[in-house]
Amino acid sequence: MTAALPAADPLPAEVLAVVGRAAPALRELNDLKRVRTAGNPRSLAERAFLRSWARLAGGEDVRAVALEETAALVAAGRLGGVDAAVLQRAGLPVSGALGVLRRSFDELAGDLPARDELRAALHGDVRRAPAAPPPGWALALAEQPRAGATRPGHARVVVEPPESHGDHCLVTAAYGCLLAPAVGADRADAFLLGLAHHLHNAVLPDSGFTGEVLLGDALEGVMARLEQEALAELAAGLADRVRRVLAARADAATPLGRAFHAADVLDRVLQVHHHARAAAFTADQALVDLDLVHPGPVQGYQLDVLAAAGLGPGGGEGAA
């Protein structure tokens, strides 16, 4: 489902500038699809996806869920799995833990639109377990692999490990929430659309654009039937709102459509960039660019050890 803005209504230059300034932060948030912690095999993004649907299905306000989960994701951009619960268990008071989260949020959020509204939604217990479990189809989406880039008439390029639909939907939802103010869209609706736009893939395995083309005229009916199956598990009011926002997938002519299609394409392409970076990563990047042997009282000693072993920057296995 790709769509382009009408030629007569191009994206304003100031909006393009907002996207450009936000891009480095969005790249870091994309990596939360690959960050995990002990005791839970799911990525931080998958956990937020399941938690978001559990909260929504449990009757929580869509806007509150959107702002709180997006703010928590931004804070996790630098802290990863270090959340308020971990910090409090380690001895920090609630105020101290929240202060750490806010510092991490501020490091990443400087160029994000309407950041103050998100910062106000940041609190320490957003990662608490919801009162009810997520819908069954949400669990299936968190386990359904994405096909990645496919082209009709060509063999699939398999890149490991694949992301899940839970990963993709959550990050698309957060991107939509972050970019919505720049295009005049409602943040809650943008988050909800990102969260829901692959409902059909809870049942339908992903074969990418190739699969959509091969399904041909059957695609629309297949998607509609499987979406309705999923929506039947939600309360009527929430299901109706999901149906309404899903209609915005059709094009980028509305503010909501613009927010969604910007978020969706950014996540899909940043995922590809991740695989390209991973394939090209060298030991020298870790040693020189990232200070793997970081400054400190033993840095010189450690670099001497690596040099003796032929593992220092520019030498042996450390070379590009």
ZIRA-V891117 format. One record per run of one state. SS is the DSSP state (H for helix, E for strand, C for the rest). FROM is the first residue (numbers start at 1). LEN is the number of residues. If there is no record, write none. Layout:
BEGIN
<<SS/FROM/LEN> <SS/FROM/LEN>>
END
This chain:
BEGIN
<<C/1/12> <H/13/21> <C/34/3> <E/37/1> <C/38/2> <E/40/1> <C/41/3> <H/44/14> <C/58/4> <H/62/18> <C/80/4> <H/84/6> <C/90/4> <H/94/16> <C/110/5> <H/115/7> <C/122/14> <H/136/8> <C/144/1> <E/145/1> <C/146/18> <E/164/1> <H/165/19> <C/184/3> <H/187/10> <C/197/2> <H/199/4> <C/203/5> <H/208/8> <C/216/2> <H/218/14> <C/232/4> <H/236/15> <C/251/4> <H/255/26> <C/281/2> <H/283/7> <C/290/9> <H/299/10> <C/309/7> <H/316/3> <C/319/2>>
END
